[in-house]
């Protein structure tokens, strides 16, 4: 996700900055409050109905694949050792993919989608240990598919969909387009869901509720937290999909997956939860855990991981 968040940072640093001159003077000598960080708890490997997890999926907006590889992102990927790895915002043409990732023996089945029109823009990838039955690109609509935002892999019991949802952009110049996308993408997922259940992961470019970002009040007119984008996500959930993290941690605060590079936002944990695993209703009983790996560096987003029984 890319946008300026000066209002957000100002809100973070200027909270409660009212009152008398003496109060302000006292504030200057007061030690700054330590940021409240999210401590990712130990992984749960059993579903509510007592089954052991047999599938591990990781999703990460890498904010440029080539730079991320240079920052040793693949070292952590090997440690995490997921069955399926989904990447967003790769910003890399297939001919320019680093050999470090194209030659990875851990993932013999690799799939890439890139923007047709703009080099170094958008892009998603899916790397699998097991070969899918079928892989498709896009959602069947040219106006969306030319930007390289969706890969769908069909496995025997479920569909795996990874997406980099379009940003409404600074000044909300793409908000109307985003609203069209939300409708079309929801229809695409609903059609898949009629065939077999699905897991959707990726940077969905929306903080759904106020609990999902540090400064909701200062961001209601900013991309990622407009009423229109939030309503689009609400409608996606209403179509039969569940936000896995909130299913397990409904009241958890300070759990974010994106921090702007500006204003030392990550150290302060001034963030947004923009990255998700959504599940079809039929897969919900097999949900074991939905992880936010917020200590992992290498991008302005952190990776997220799903443990599930399928």
Secondary structure, DSSP 8 states (H G I E B T S, - for coil): -----HHHHHHHHSTT--S-HHHHHHHHHS---------------B-TTS-B--EEEEEEE-SSHHHHHHTTHHHHHHHH--SEEEEE-----GGG--HHHHT-TT--EEEEE--SSSTTS--EEEEESS--SEEEES-S-HHHHTT--EEEEE-SS-EEEEEE-----GGGTTHHHHHHHHHHHHHHHHHHHHHS-EEEEEE-----SGGGBS-SGGGTTSTTS-HHHHHHHHHHHHTTEEEHHHHH-TT--S--SB--SGGGHHHHT--B--EEEEEEGGGGGGEEEEEEETT--SSSB-EEEEEE--
